[in-house]
Amino acid sequence: MKLKEYLLDKRHFFLFYFILMTFISAVIYLDHTVKVSISNILYIHFVSFVFLCIYIIVGYLFYKRYYENISEIIEKQDTNVLSALPTPINNEQRLYHNLLYKAYLEEEEKIKALQEEKRDNLEFITSWVHEVKTPIATSRLIIENSREPYDEVLNSLEEEVDKIEAHVERALYYSRIDAFSKDYFIHEIQLEKVIKDIIKKNAKTFISKGISFKMDNMDATVTTDKKWLSFIIDQILSNSLKYTDKEGSIKIYTQKDKKEKRLIIEDNGIGIKNEDLSRVFNKGFTGHIGRENYQSTGMGLYLAKKLSKKLGHDLTITSEFGKYTKVTIHFPKLIDYFNVSKL
């Protein structure tokens, strides 16, 4: 910092000094009980001003190096600000130093979160591209090598197109998850109608695998967003169909008590190992079965769980390996839907 800049910063100090000295001089001069000549008053002014200048110069020399270090940090690029900061030499500087340190740590956390999100997005896109390539390649093989009747070829191609559509839909919902508050409409819906639409959408898989389906006690209404809830249920049902063997069964039913309503999707498929149960909702987690037997991105249940929370619901899962899997969507009766976008 230059002396001129330092003096400009101290201009309020000079103003206060001159006001104070003028007041003191006026009191001394106008007080008739004390005989002080004008020359003595001027002498007092002169000596006081000399002391003031000494104080200002000493202060400037004391702070000069500190401000020069700050200026160097500002001018330099690729500098670690916190490690380069000079040691504060008074309480005011110490407060600003702590404030800067806190702001720096907060920004560093935000950058880490953005980097982690970017890495997760890249991993998802990479896995999604590999997964969507499979039905495309299968479709080409069906067209090139098919000797089956025309209708069977069309059915096979339609199944592969449905898979592509499911992958694209999952990617679309993943991209919208952070803008949820701009795209939801909460109202009462009939669960039975939603379930029937989703079953109809997955009818070919039910038929091709010979999986039986049963609905029970579906006369229930819930307050939610139909589009997002449909996606959640579809992800759960797709998992059930994927991990249920041929001739298996899937049952969907509701329960309720004083606190909540529950939609339960239960299958008699291969189940989930105990060590995997606590992690099935983690992003990218595929588990023992997903790694060994199926191509899986581990994104379906993650998205279902996250969207459930945004809607003010909850998602839980129970399972016994080799016997069954039961996924429950919880609809609390008392909930402030105006605050769901803040989750």
C-alpha positions as CSV (number, residue, x, y, z in Angstrom):
1,M,0.0,0.0,0.0
2,K,1.3,3.5,-0.9
3,L,1.5,6.3,1.6
4,K,-1.1,8.3,-0.4
5,E,-3.6,5.5,-0.2
6,Y,-2.9,5.0,3.5
7,L,-3.5,8.7,4.2
8,L,-6.7,8.6,2.2
9,D,-7.9,5.7,4.4
10,K,-7.1,7.8,7.5
11,R,-8.9,11.0,6.3
12,H,-11.7,10.5,8.8
13,F,-9.0,10.4,11.5
14,F,-7.6,13.7,10.4
15,L,-11.0,15.3,10.3
16,F,-11.7,14.1,13.8
17,Y,-8.3,15.5,14.9
18,F,-8.9,19.0,13.5
19,I,-12.5,19.2,14.9
20,L,-11.2,18.1,18.3
21,M,-8.2,20.6,18.3
22,T,-10.5,23.4,17.1
23,F,-12.9,22.7,20.0
24,I,-10.1,22.6,22.6
25,S,-8.5,25.8,21.2
26,A,-11.9,27.6,21.3
27,V,-12.5,26.6,24.9
28,I,-9.0,27.8,26.0
29,Y,-9.3,31.0,24.0
30,L,-12.8,31.9,25.2
31,D,-12.2,31.0,28.8
32,H,-11.3,34.3,30.5
33,T,-10.1,32.7,33.7
34,V,-7.1,31.2,31.8
35,K,-4.8,33.6,30.1
36,V,-3.3,31.7,27.1
37,S,-1.9,33.7,24.2
38,I,-2.6,32.8,20.5
39,S,1.0,32.0,20.0
40,N,0.9,29.4,22.7
41,I,-2.3,27.9,21.2
42,L,-0.5,27.7,17.8
43,Y,2.4,26.1,19.5
44,I,0.1,23.5,21.0
45,H,-1.4,22.9,17.5
46,F,2.1,22.5,16.0
47,V,3.4,20.0,18.6
48,S,0.1,18.0,18.4
49,F,0.3,17.9,14.6
50,V,4.0,16.7,14.8
51,F,2.9,13.9,17.1
52,L,0.1,13.1,14.8
53,C,2.4,12.8,11.8
54,I,4.8,10.6,13.8
55,Y,1.8,8.3,14.7
56,I,0.6,8.2,11.1
57,I,4.1,7.4,9.7
58,V,4.8,4.7,12.3
59,G,1.4,3.2,11.7
60,Y,2.1,3.2,7.9
61,L,5.5,1.5,8.4
62,F,3.9,-1.0,10.8
63,Y,1.1,-2.1,8.3
64,K,3.0,-1.6,5.1
65,R,4.4,-5.1,4.8
66,Y,1.1,-6.7,5.6
67,Y,-0.8,-4.8,2.9
68,E,2.0,-5.4,0.4
69,N,1.7,-9.1,1.0
70,I,-2.1,-8.9,0.4
71,S,-1.5,-7.0,-2.8
72,E,0.9,-9.6,-4.1
73,I,-1.6,-12.4,-3.4
74,I,-4.3,-10.5,-5.3
75,E,-2.0,-9.9,-8.3
76,K,-0.6,-13.5,-8.5
77,Q,-2.4,-16.3,-10.2
78,D,-2.7,-19.9,-9.1
79,T,-2.0,-18.9,-5.5
80,N,-3.3,-20.8,-2.5
81,V,-4.9,-17.9,-0.7
82,L,-5.1,-19.3,2.8
83,S,-1.5,-20.5,3.0
84,A,-0.2,-17.3,1.5
85,L,-2.1,-14.9,3.8
86,P,0.2,-13.0,6.2
87,T,-0.3,-13.3,9.9
88,P,-2.8,-10.8,11.2
89,I,-1.3,-8.1,13.4
90,N,-4.4,-6.8,15.1
91,N,-7.9,-7.9,16.1
92,E,-9.6,-6.3,13.1
93,Q,-7.3,-8.2,10.7
94,R,-7.8,-11.4,12.7
95,L,-11.6,-11.1,12.3
96,Y,-11.3,-10.5,8.5
97,H,-8.8,-13.4,8.3
98,N,-11.2,-15.8,10.0
99,L,-14.1,-14.5,7.8
100,L,-12.1,-15.1,4.7
101,Y,-11.1,-18.5,5.9
102,K,-14.7,-19.5,6.6
103,A,-15.8,-18.2,3.2
104,Y,-12.9,-20.1,1.5
105,L,-13.9,-23.4,3.2
106,E,-17.6,-23.0,2.2
107,E,-16.6,-22.4,-1.4
108,E,-14.2,-25.3,-1.3
109,E,-17.1,-27.6,-0.1
110,K,-19.3,-26.3,-2.9
111,I,-16.6,-27.0,-5.5
112,K,-16.1,-30.5,-4.1
113,A,-19.8,-31.2,-4.3
114,L,-19.9,-29.9,-7.9
115,Q,-16.9,-32.1,-8.8
116,E,-18.5,-35.1,-7.2
117,E,-21.8,-34.4,-9.0
118,K,-19.9,-34.1,-12.3
119,R,-18.1,-37.3,-11.7
120,D,-21.4,-39.1,-10.8
121,N,-23.0,-37.7,-13.9
122,L,-20.1,-38.8,-16.1
123,E,-20.3,-42.3,-14.6
124,F,-24.1,-42.4,-15.1
125,I,-23.8,-41.3,-18.8
126,T,-21.0,-43.8,-19.4
127,S,-23.0,-46.7,-18.0
128,W,-26.2,-45.5,-19.7
129,V,-24.5,-45.4,-23.1
130,H,-23.2,-48.9,-22.6
131,E,-26.6,-50.1,-21.4
132,V,-28.6,-48.5,-24.2
133,K,-26.1,-49.9,-26.8
134,T,-27.1,-53.5,-25.9
135,P,-30.8,-53.4,-27.1
136,I,-29.7,-51.4,-30.2
137,A,-27.1,-54.1,-31.1
138,T,-29.7,-56.8,-30.3
139,S,-32.2,-55.2,-32.6
140,R,-29.7,-55.1,-35.5
141,L,-28.8,-58.8,-34.9
142,I,-32.6,-59.7,-35.0
143,I,-33.0,-57.8,-38.3
144,E,-29.9,-59.2,-39.9
145,N,-30.1,-62.9,-38.8
146,S,-33.8,-63.4,-38.2
147,R,-35.5,-66.4,-39.9
148,E,-38.5,-66.3,-37.7
149,P,-42.0,-65.3,-38.8
150,Y,-42.5,-61.5,-39.4
151,D,-44.7,-61.1,-36.3
152,E,-42.2,-62.6,-34.0
153,V,-39.5,-60.4,-35.3
154,L,-41.6,-57.3,-34.7
155,N,-42.4,-58.5,-31.2
156,S,-38.7,-59.0,-30.4
157,L,-37.8,-55.6,-31.9
158,E,-40.6,-54.0,-29.9
159,E,-39.2,-55.4,-26.7
160,E,-35.8,-54.0,-27.4
161,V,-37.3,-50.6,-28.3
162,D,-39.1,-50.7,-25.0
163,K,-35.8,-51.2,-23.2
164,I,-34.3,-48.3,-25.0
165,E,-37.3,-46.1,-24.1
166,A,-36.9,-47.2,-20.4
167,H,-33.2,-46.2,-20.4
168,V,-33.9,-42.9,-22.1
169,E,-36.8,-42.2,-19.6
170,R,-34.5,-42.9,-16.7
171,A,-31.8,-40.6,-18.0
172,L,-34.5,-37.9,-18.6
173,Y,-35.7,-38.1,-15.0
174,Y,-32.2,-38.1,-13.7
175,S,-31.5,-34.9,-15.5
176,R,-34.6,-33.3,-14.1
177,I,-34.1,-34.3,-10.5
178,D,-32.5,-31.0,-9.4
179,A,-35.2,-29.0,-11.1
180,F,-38.0,-30.9,-9.4
181,S,-39.6,-27.9,-7.8
182,K,-40.4,-26.5,-11.3
183,D,-42.2,-29.6,-12.5
184,Y,-44.6,-31.1,-10.1
185,F,-48.3,-30.9,-9.3
186,I,-49.6,-32.3,-6.0
187,H,-53.2,-33.6,-6.0
188,E,-55.2,-36.7,-5.0
189,I,-54.9,-39.7,-7.3
190,Q,-56.4,-43.2,-7.4
191,L,-53.6,-45.7,-6.9
192,E,-55.4,-48.5,-8.7
193,K,-55.5,-46.5,-12.0
194,V,-51.8,-45.7,-11.7
195,I,-50.9,-49.3,-11.1
196,K,-53.0,-50.6,-14.0
197,D,-51.4,-48.1,-16.4
198,I,-47.9,-49.3,-15.3
199,I,-48.9,-53.0,-15.6
200,K,-50.2,-52.4,-19.1
201,K,-46.9,-50.8,-20.0
202,N,-45.0,-53.9,-18.8
203,A,-47.5,-56.4,-20.0
204,K,-45.1,-58.0,-22.6
205,T,-42.5,-58.7,-19.9
206,F,-45.2,-60.3,-17.7
207,I,-46.3,-62.5,-20.6
208,S,-42.9,-63.4,-21.9
209,K,-41.7,-64.5,-18.5
210,G,-45.0,-66.1,-17.5
211,I,-45.1,-64.0,-14.3
212,S,-48.5,-63.9,-12.5
213,F,-49.8,-60.6,-11.1
214,K,-52.3,-59.9,-8.3
215,M,-53.7,-56.6,-6.9
216,D,-55.4,-56.5,-3.6
217,N,-57.1,-53.8,-1.5
218,M,-56.3,-51.1,-4.1
219,D,-59.2,-48.8,-3.3
220,A,-57.0,-46.0,-2.0
221,T,-56.2,-42.4,-2.8
222,V,-53.0,-40.6,-2.0
223,T,-51.9,-37.0,-2.3
224,T,-48.9,-36.9,-4.7
225,D,-47.7,-36.0,-8.2
226,K,-49.0,-38.6,-10.6
227,K,-46.1,-38.4,-13.2
228,W,-43.3,-38.7,-10.6
229,L,-45.1,-41.4,-8.6
230,S,-45.6,-43.4,-11.8
231,F,-41.9,-43.3,-12.5
232,I,-41.1,-44.4,-9.0
233,I,-43.5,-47.4,-9.1
234,D,-42.3,-48.3,-12.6
235,Q,-38.6,-48.4,-11.4
236,I,-39.6,-50.7,-8.5
237,L,-41.8,-53.0,-10.7
238,S,-39.0,-53.2,-13.4
239,N,-36.6,-54.4,-10.7
240,S,-39.2,-57.0,-9.6
241,L,-39.7,-58.2,-13.1
242,K,-35.9,-58.3,-13.7
243,Y,-35.1,-60.3,-10.6
244,T,-38.2,-62.7,-10.6
245,D,-37.7,-65.9,-12.4
246,K,-40.1,-67.3,-15.0
247,E,-43.4,-68.5,-13.6
248,G,-42.9,-66.3,-10.6
249,S,-45.5,-63.9,-9.1
250,I,-45.8,-60.3,-8.2
251,K,-48.3,-58.9,-5.8
252,I,-49.3,-55.2,-5.3
253,Y,-51.5,-54.1,-2.3
254,T,-52.1,-51.3,0.1
255,Q,-52.2,-50.9,3.9
256,K,-53.0,-48.0,6.1
257,D,-53.1,-47.0,9.7
258,K,-53.5,-43.7,11.7
259,K,-50.1,-42.4,10.6
260,E,-49.8,-43.3,6.9
261,K,-50.9,-45.3,3.8
262,R,-48.6,-47.8,2.3
263,L,-48.3,-49.2,-1.2
264,I,-46.4,-52.5,-1.2
265,I,-44.9,-54.3,-4.2
266,E,-43.9,-57.8,-3.3
267,D,-42.3,-60.5,-5.5
268,N,-41.1,-64.1,-4.9
269,G,-37.9,-63.5,-6.9
270,I,-34.2,-64.2,-6.0
271,G,-34.2,-61.6,-3.2
272,I,-31.4,-59.5,-1.8
273,K,-28.6,-60.5,0.5
274,N,-28.5,-59.1,4.0
275,E,-25.2,-57.3,3.5
276,D,-26.7,-55.5,0.4
277,L,-30.0,-54.4,2.0
278,S,-28.7,-51.2,3.6
279,R,-27.1,-50.0,0.3
280,V,-29.7,-50.8,-2.3
281,F,-30.7,-47.1,-2.5
282,N,-27.1,-45.8,-2.9
283,K,-26.3,-44.3,-6.3
284,G,-24.7,-46.8,-8.6
285,F,-25.0,-49.7,-6.2
286,T,-25.8,-53.0,-8.0
287,G,-25.2,-55.5,-5.3
288,H,-24.1,-59.2,-5.4
289,I,-26.9,-60.2,-7.8
290,G,-26.6,-57.2,-10.1
291,R,-22.9,-57.7,-10.6
292,E,-23.0,-61.5,-11.2
293,N,-26.2,-62.1,-13.2
294,Y,-27.6,-58.9,-14.7
295,Q,-26.5,-55.7,-16.4
296,S,-27.4,-53.0,-14.0
297,T,-26.5,-49.3,-13.5
298,G,-27.8,-49.2,-9.9
299,M,-29.7,-46.0,-10.7
300,G,-33.4,-47.2,-10.6
301,L,-33.8,-47.6,-6.8
302,Y,-31.6,-44.5,-6.2
303,L,-33.9,-42.3,-8.3
304,A,-37.0,-43.9,-6.8
305,K,-35.7,-43.1,-3.2
306,K,-34.6,-39.6,-4.0
307,L,-37.9,-38.7,-5.8
308,S,-39.9,-40.2,-3.0
309,K,-38.3,-37.9,-0.5
310,K,-38.9,-34.9,-2.7
311,L,-42.6,-35.8,-2.8
312,G,-42.7,-36.1,0.9
313,H,-43.0,-39.9,0.9
314,D,-40.5,-42.6,1.9
315,L,-39.2,-45.9,0.4
316,T,-38.2,-49.0,2.4
317,I,-37.3,-52.5,1.4
318,T,-37.2,-55.9,3.1
319,S,-36.0,-59.1,1.6
320,E,-34.9,-62.6,2.2
321,F,-32.3,-64.0,-0.2
322,G,-33.8,-66.7,-2.4
323,K,-37.4,-66.1,-1.2
324,Y,-38.9,-62.6,-1.7
325,T,-38.4,-58.9,-1.9
326,K,-40.9,-56.4,-0.6
327,V,-40.7,-52.7,-1.4
328,T,-43.0,-50.2,0.4
329,I,-43.9,-46.7,-0.5
330,H,-45.0,-44.7,2.6
331,F,-47.5,-41.9,2.2
332,P,-47.7,-40.0,5.5
333,K,-51.1,-38.5,6.2
334,L,-49.9,-35.3,7.7
335,I,-47.4,-33.5,5.5
336,D,-46.7,-30.0,4.2
337,Y,-46.6,-30.4,0.5
338,F,-45.7,-26.8,0.0
339,N,-42.3,-27.6,1.4
340,V,-41.4,-30.7,-0.6
341,S,-39.4,-28.7,-3.2
342,K,-37.0,-27.7,-0.4
343,L,-35.9,-31.3,0.2
